[in-house]
Amino acid sequence: MQHGTKTVAATAAALIGFAANSLLCRLALRSEAIDPVAFTGVRIASGAATLWIVCAFSRAPRRAGSWSGALALFAYAITFSLAYVRLSAGVGAFLLFCAVQTTMLGWGLARGERFTLLSSLGLALAIGGLVLLTLPGASAPEAGATLLMVCAGMAWAVYTLLGRSATHALAATADNFGRAALFAAALLALVPAFGAFRLSWRGIGPQVPRRFA
């Protein structure tokens, strides 16, 4: 498989994964069987445990991540979950994609990178889509939820940019998830004090939906 084809295939797989992630998260949160903070904690902790097992079998280095990467990962996860309580799966995924692309392309532009015609078109479409979707009107999503999802996209873009310097992607991801779990645990410890804690097997386990949004 040629390099260009591999890039297209990897990009398509990432986009499908992003879309599936939005559907599954929206599905879990819409049932109200788990609150966004608890969901984020379970999500990060399970990811950290799974990646630790994978790294143990692959003999990956134990310390390859960073606290800045972990903070960006946690910021993405918590704002993503809080936003999806009040957004549909489709709108949330669209906002996330646009925010990620706009942030990453904007960062490249700020650093003096020269855009190709295709990159320029992508940036224009991303910004245009965000503007059109958030214009006041009956179909506009809630402003607070929109802002949270845009922040989630920006945080994921920062995490991706920080990951460029990683020498071992699997180990760095596992380490970042482990560190992010500490942030999630700290926030999770505060939630019961406000009476908003909800956690159940129904909220954690798989569900068969009639519709996603």
ZIRA-V64054 format. One line per field, one symbol per residue. psi: psi as a letter, one per 40 degrees, with the letter a starting at -180 (. if undefined). burial: I if it has 9 or more other ideal C-beta (glycine too) atoms within 8 Angstrom, else O. A space follows every 50 residues. Layout:
psi = ???
burial = ???
This chain:
psi = hidddddddddddddddddddddddddddeefeiiddddddddddddddd dddddddefiidheaidddddddddddddddddedeiidddddddddddd ddddddddddeeihiidddddddddddddddddeihidehihdddddddd ddddddddddddedehdgdddddddddddddddddddddddddefehhhi ddddiiihidid.
burial = OOOOOIOOIOOOOOIOOIIOOIIOIIIIIOIOOIIIIIIIIIIIIOIIOO IIOIIOOOOIOOOIIIOOIIIIIIIIIIIIIIIIIOIIIOIIIIIIIIII IIIIIIIIIOOOOOIOOOIIOIIOOIIOIIOOIIOOOOOIIOOOIIOIII IIIIIIIIIIIIIOOIOIOIIIIIIIIIIIIIIIIOIIOOIOOOOOIIIO OIIIOOOOOOOIO
